[in-house]
Amino acid sequence: MTGRSFKNIRGGITAPQGFLAAGIHAGIKKQAVPDLALVVSTGEGSIAGVFTTNRVTAAPVVLDRLHLRGGIGRAIVVNSGNANACTGARGLADAKEMARLVAEHLGTTTNHVFVGSTGVIGQSLPMARIRQGIPAIIKRLRRSGGRDAARAIMTTDLTVKEIAVTARIAGHRITVGGMAKGSGMIHPDMATMLAYLTTDAAIAPPTLQRALAAAVAPSFNSISVDGDTSTNDTVLCLANGLAENPRLKTGSRELAAFQELLSHVCHSLAMQICRDGEGVTKVVRLLVTRARTQAEAKQVAKTIATSSLVKTALFGEDANWGRIMAAIGRSGVPIAPQKIGLAFEGIPIVRNGVGLGPSAERRIDRVVRRKEFTITVDLGQGSHRAWLWTTDLSYDYVKINASYRS
Amino acid sequence: MTGRSFKNIRGGITAPQGFLAAGIHAGIKKQAVPDLALVVSTGEGSIAGVFTTNRVTAAPVVLDRLHLRGGIGRAIVVNSGNANACTGARGLADAKEMARLVAEHLGTTTNHVFVGSTGVIGQSLPMARIRQGIPAIIKRLRRSGGRDAARAIMTTDLTVKEIAVTARIAGHRITVGGMAKGSGMIHPDMATMLAYLTTDAAIAPPTLQRALAAAVAPSFNSISVDGDTSTNDTVLCLANGLAENPRLKTGSRELAAFQELLSHVCHSLAMQICRDGEGVTKVVRLLVTRARTQAEAKQVAKTIATSSLVKTALFGEDANWGRIMAAIGRSGVPIAPQKIGLAFEGIPIVRNGVGLGPSAERRIDRVVRRKEFTITVDLGQGSHRAWLWTTDLSYDYVKINASYRS
């Protein structure tokens, strides 16, 4: 971040000019909580998207990938309570009907409408309720509807996740807003995580796509709650151009400033997801340094990040660094055990593969009681680095996931 | 198993002729429970071993690999409460001293003694206590000491794990006994799991090594409790030849019969470890069929077996097959979602990638309440298969692992 020449504002996804949103209870969830969200731009805009890498992809992801080919978007409709995944041809028809119904009410074409779904896998959408819900939510669209929309996309989330930042870029005020959901199945690359970003910047679809990909890699694709990657993960960014800036050009200072806004929004939403991870009490940054390649650094970070033994030790505030050493050893990366160094928040605990003894242990015992801290792994083999944010594994994670469908 | 022409007998690791064992409290663990085990053959024998694939290997594994080059063994000494891992040059010297002390008392050479350690990583062994413990345990060696030894290698295990089987092979009674420990860090290939097998069969070291490898692959290397592989895993088999059978020859019927005994002992001990997995309430066999290659079948099984979402659903007795579909999709194997079939204990729930609806769900709801069952994944792509046993993830897993060192 180059000096943070922007400021945080209220309004989330409806903070940029020309965006309306709403969230209502359409009856997809049994409980009387919001389960249908709609975000609409007053005019067509550029759209970019990044999706799950899971080969079992939900119907809305299949549809959005098709619609994204045109690069033009007007609205995003999202339901929670049902993932519309593993639902076959009927699932795809249902997702398409959701887009068509919204398009008809807005007077746009179906492929300018994007669809998201999150919830249980393998059940068909209750389309009768969605058919009633869409006219109802259209009537509720308003400038201040960002928070309602953010609430309606939640599943096991405990907190609403939204942010908006604004900056003057070459004389034009440009704003980026965002909302996200996700607390389980969080893992690179893309977990049961939906994130929707809006901006009033004028930017061509291919430029927006590159900027979004650059913002997603170190944020949404660098967090891991439980190692599972969902069938539905989606990040979409809709840019309607109402800021009336000259189109942001590749390589320009203006695009760099916009990238800073977009990256900040993605980073903030990713951290909000981590902190609200299912049963999470701690968020830990795993920084792997001096690897031979970035891929090897990432592989080591990922193996530690997903170790149940490491994650339960974090929950227990147990500075059990031996479990980290064991995870490094089984990562598949040809590490040299006698070169490894470990430090907790800068305090060394392992040097040349050997523990530094009781006094070092006592110092890191204090670190592991914090809610957020960094563990650094020095592989001593090269000059590449990578990091991931991980979380602890608590009783509540088990509780939430053992009883999710019941 | 060809007709199971053998019978189960008592005695565990001391059931075969010519083996003595003991287990005592030497003071390595704080609590007054057994923490030192010794198994001794009355004469030198053939020995075979299979070790952890973790690149961070504990000192006793480094030592045993060296000693295994000779193919000759006389005794196995094991401590619990301390893994002697990440302990550098001192750790290796300590492991070697353990072997030397036992060798001196038995009048054999150091490289005929094998060492095992299990427990916390990163602390040096309390050698003063081990130096006192070894003469004490030598005095306690006896024919009925198998169970004491099996008890002394336990860490978070709740149950003693041992078995012995016997058969007449070409007119000679041959017996195989075994003991094991392990309930956390259980994962292919080789988890924090120690297993020691004894037999009175006469068999050359290379033949024994091949037989052991064949027995370990579908047993110890096909179970997964938490996806972590330890730094200390070891399976050793010591064969002293006191059955006086003609040496078992590669390709012979007699060797096939012996393989059956050895495989049964490994399978039994592996299942005992699964059932005693940390916090385990269920043991589930994941059978992946019609894969393009065995490696792909195994990769899919492994991804499901280690999914926290699948494992918590198993604990919750929730037939949440969508989480299995999501795990298959992120396995990295180029599966075709529309070809996938899923069945619980033979009852279909997914066909051609689509759920079969409420009546099928109700039928599998009954299956998931069982303590042990099979989930079959049909990839519909080829003719290869693989399986793994996995377990559920419960509150108790978190409890045990959050507080292990405290």
Contacts between the chains, C-beta under 8 A, distances in Angstrom:
chain1	res1	chain2	res2	distance
A	53	B	330	7.0
A	54	B	326	6.2
A	54	B	329	4.0
A	54	B	330	4.7
A	55	B	328	7.8
A	55	B	329	4.4
A	55	B	330	7.4
A	55	B	334	7.1
A	55	B	335	5.7
A	55	B	337	6.4
A	56	B	325	5.1
A	56	B	326	6.1
A	56	B	328	6.3
A	56	B	329	3.0
A	56	B	330	7.9
A	56	B	335	7.8
A	56	B	337	4.7
A	56	B	340	7.9
A	56	B	353	7.5
A	57	B	329	7.4
A	57	B	337	7.5
A	83	B	322	7.1
A	85	B	322	6.5
A	85	B	325	7.4
A	85	B	326	7.7
A	86	B	322	6.0
A	86	B	325	5.1
A	86	B	337	7.7
A	86	B	350	6.8
A	86	B	353	6.1
A	86	B	354	6.1
A	86	B	355	5.7
A	87	B	354	6.6
A	87	B	355	7.3
A	88	B	338	7.9
A	88	B	352	7.3
A	88	B	353	6.7
A	88	B	354	3.8
A	120	B	320	7.7
A	120	B	322	6.4
A	121	B	320	7.7
A	121	B	321	7.8
A	121	B	322	2.4
A	121	B	323	7.1
A	121	B	325	6.2
A	121	B	326	6.5
A	122	B	321	6.3
A	122	B	322	4.4
A	122	B	325	7.2
A	122	B	350	7.6
A	122	B	355	3.8
A	123	B	355	7.0
A	184	B	309	6.6
A	185	B	309	6.3
A	185	B	326	7.1
A	226	B	308	4.4
A	226	B	309	6.4
A	227	B	306	7.4
A	227	B	307	7.2
A	227	B	308	6.2
A	228	B	307	5.6
A	228	B	308	6.5
A	228	B	309	4.8
A	228	B	323	7.5
A	228	B	326	6.5
A	228	B	327	7.0
A	228	B	330	7.2
A	229	B	326	7.2
A	229	B	329	7.8
A	229	B	330	4.2
A	230	B	326	5.9
A	231	B	322	7.8
A	231	B	325	7.2
A	231	B	326	5.1
A	231	B	329	6.1
A	306	B	227	7.5
A	307	B	227	7.2
A	307	B	228	5.6
A	308	B	226	4.5
A	308	B	227	6.2
A	308	B	228	6.6
A	308	B	308	7.0
A	308	B	393	7.4
A	308	B	397	7.4
A	308	B	401	7.1
A	309	B	184	6.7
A	309	B	185	6.3
A	309	B	226	6.5
A	309	B	228	4.8
A	309	B	401	5.9
A	312	B	397	7.3
A	312	B	398	5.3
A	312	B	401	3.6
A	312	B	402	4.8
A	313	B	401	6.7
A	313	B	402	6.9
A	313	B	404	7.6
A	313	B	405	8.0
A	315	B	398	6.7
A	315	B	402	4.9
A	316	B	401	7.2
A	316	B	402	3.0
A	316	B	403	5.3
A	316	B	404	7.7
A	316	B	406	7.0
A	318	B	402	6.9
A	318	B	403	7.3
A	318	B	404	7.0
A	318	B	405	5.2
A	318	B	406	6.4
A	320	B	120	7.8
A	320	B	121	7.8
A	320	B	404	7.2
A	320	B	405	5.6
A	321	B	121	7.9
A	321	B	122	6.3
A	322	B	83	7.1
A	322	B	85	6.6
A	322	B	86	6.0
A	322	B	120	6.4
A	322	B	121	2.4
A	322	B	122	4.4
A	322	B	231	7.9
A	323	B	121	7.1
A	323	B	228	7.5
A	325	B	56	5.1
A	325	B	85	7.4
A	325	B	86	5.2
A	325	B	121	6.3
A	325	B	122	7.2
A	325	B	231	7.2
A	326	B	54	6.3
A	326	B	56	6.1
A	326	B	85	7.7
A	326	B	121	6.5
A	326	B	185	7.2
A	326	B	228	6.5
A	326	B	229	7.3
A	326	B	230	6.0
A	326	B	231	5.2
A	327	B	228	7.0
A	328	B	55	7.8
A	328	B	56	6.3
A	329	B	54	4.0
A	329	B	55	4.4
A	329	B	56	3.0
A	329	B	57	7.4
A	329	B	229	7.9
A	329	B	231	6.1
A	330	B	53	7.0
A	330	B	54	4.7
A	330	B	55	7.3
A	330	B	56	7.9
A	330	B	228	7.3
A	330	B	229	4.2
A	334	B	55	7.1
A	335	B	55	5.7
A	335	B	56	7.8
A	337	B	55	6.3
A	337	B	56	4.8
A	337	B	57	7.6
A	337	B	86	7.7
A	338	B	88	7.8
A	340	B	56	8.0
A	350	B	86	6.9
A	350	B	122	7.6
A	352	B	88	7.3
A	353	B	56	7.5
A	353	B	86	6.2
A	353	B	88	6.7
A	354	B	86	6.1
A	354	B	87	6.6
A	354	B	88	3.8
A	355	B	86	5.7
A	355	B	87	7.4
A	355	B	122	3.9
A	355	B	123	7.0
A	393	B	308	7.4
A	393	B	398	6.2
A	394	B	398	6.3
A	394	B	402	7.9
A	395	B	395	5.3
A	395	B	398	5.3
A	395	B	399	7.3
A	397	B	308	7.4
A	397	B	312	7.3
A	397	B	398	7.5
A	398	B	312	5.3
A	398	B	315	6.6
A	398	B	393	6.2
A	398	B	394	6.3
A	398	B	395	5.3
A	398	B	397	7.5
A	398	B	398	6.0
A	399	B	395	7.3
A	401	B	308	7.2
A	401	B	309	5.9
A	401	B	312	3.5
A	401	B	313	6.7
A	401	B	316	7.2
A	402	B	312	4.8
A	402	B	313	6.9
A	402	B	315	4.8
A	402	B	316	3.0
A	402	B	318	6.9
A	402	B	394	7.8
A	403	B	316	5.4
A	403	B	318	7.3
A	404	B	313	7.6
A	404	B	316	7.6
A	404	B	318	7.0
A	404	B	320	7.1
A	405	B	313	8.0
A	405	B	318	5.2
A	405	B	320	5.6
A	406	B	316	6.9
A	406	B	318	6.3
